[in-house]
Amino acid sequence: EKEIPEIYYNTSGFLGIFNFNNKKVNKTVELLGILDSTKGIKYLTDVWTNEKIEVSDNKIFLNAMPAYSSKLFQINFN
Protein backbone atom coordinates (compact mmCIF):
# COMPACT_ATOMS: atom_id res chain seq x y z
CA GLU A 1 0.00 0.00 0.00
CA LYS A 2 2.99 2.31 0.51
CA GLU A 3 5.93 3.15 -1.71
CA ILE A 4 8.28 1.62 0.87
CA PRO A 5 6.64 -1.29 2.68
CA GLU A 6 6.71 -1.37 6.48
CA ILE A 7 6.43 -5.17 6.47
CA TYR A 8 8.50 -7.46 4.29
CA TYR A 9 8.38 -11.27 4.12
CA ASN A 10 10.68 -13.56 2.18
CA THR A 11 10.07 -17.20 1.40
CA SER A 12 13.09 -18.29 3.46
CA GLY A 13 10.95 -17.70 6.56
CA PHE A 14 12.02 -14.22 7.63
CA LEU A 15 9.79 -11.26 8.40
CA GLY A 16 11.06 -7.68 8.57
CA ILE A 17 9.01 -4.98 10.28
CA PHE A 18 9.96 -1.31 10.02
CA ASN A 19 8.98 1.87 11.85
CA PHE A 20 9.65 4.86 9.59
CA ASN A 21 7.93 7.27 11.99
CA ASN A 22 9.80 9.82 14.08
CA LYS A 23 8.19 8.49 17.28
CA LYS A 24 7.62 5.21 19.09
CA VAL A 25 4.69 3.18 17.79
CA ASN A 26 2.75 0.09 18.79
CA LYS A 27 2.30 -2.28 15.86
CA THR A 28 -0.13 -5.12 15.33
CA VAL A 29 0.84 -7.33 12.41
CA GLU A 30 -1.78 -9.63 10.86
CA LEU A 31 0.25 -12.60 9.62
CA LEU A 32 -2.52 -14.15 7.55
CA GLY A 33 -2.47 -11.12 5.26
CA ILE A 34 1.26 -11.62 4.64
CA LEU A 35 1.70 -15.40 4.57
CA ASP A 36 -0.21 -17.88 2.45
CA SER A 37 -0.95 -19.90 5.58
CA THR A 38 -0.28 -19.40 9.26
CA LYS A 39 -1.01 -23.01 10.10
CA GLY A 40 1.64 -24.38 12.39
CA ILE A 41 3.29 -21.07 13.31
CA LYS A 42 4.13 -21.22 16.99
CA TYR A 43 6.16 -18.04 17.49
CA LEU A 44 8.62 -15.66 15.85
CA THR A 45 12.21 -15.27 17.02
CA ASP A 46 13.93 -11.88 16.89
CA VAL A 47 17.11 -12.56 14.90
CA TRP A 48 19.19 -10.03 16.85
CA THR A 49 17.98 -10.57 20.44
CA ASN A 50 16.60 -14.15 20.32
CA GLU A 51 13.40 -12.84 21.96
CA LYS A 52 10.41 -15.04 21.20
CA ILE A 53 7.19 -13.31 20.12
CA GLU A 54 4.07 -15.40 20.58
CA VAL A 55 1.52 -15.55 17.78
CA SER A 56 -2.04 -14.95 18.97
CA ASP A 57 -5.01 -15.22 16.59
CA ASN A 58 -2.61 -15.03 13.61
CA LYS A 59 -1.26 -11.70 14.90
CA ILE A 60 1.82 -10.40 16.65
CA PHE A 61 1.98 -7.29 18.81
CA LEU A 62 5.04 -5.05 19.05
CA ASN A 63 4.86 -2.49 21.84
CA ALA A 64 6.80 0.79 21.79
CA MET A 65 8.80 0.11 18.65
CA PRO A 66 11.43 2.92 18.64
CA ALA A 67 11.44 5.66 16.03
CA TYR A 68 13.21 4.77 12.77
CA SER A 69 13.81 1.18 13.84
CA SER A 70 13.34 -2.30 12.46
CA LYS A 71 12.86 -5.84 13.67
CA LEU A 72 13.84 -9.01 11.86
CA PHE A 73 12.09 -12.24 12.82
CA GLN A 74 12.52 -15.86 11.86
CA ILE A 75 9.21 -17.71 11.67
CA ASN A 76 9.14 -20.88 13.80
CA PHE A 77 6.71 -23.63 12.92
CA ASN A 78 5.57 -26.45 15.20
Protein Blocks (a to p, Z undefined) as FASTA:
>chain_A
ZZbdcbdcdfkopacdddfbfbdcdddddfklmmmbfghiabdcdfklopacddeehiac
dehiaehiadddddddZZ
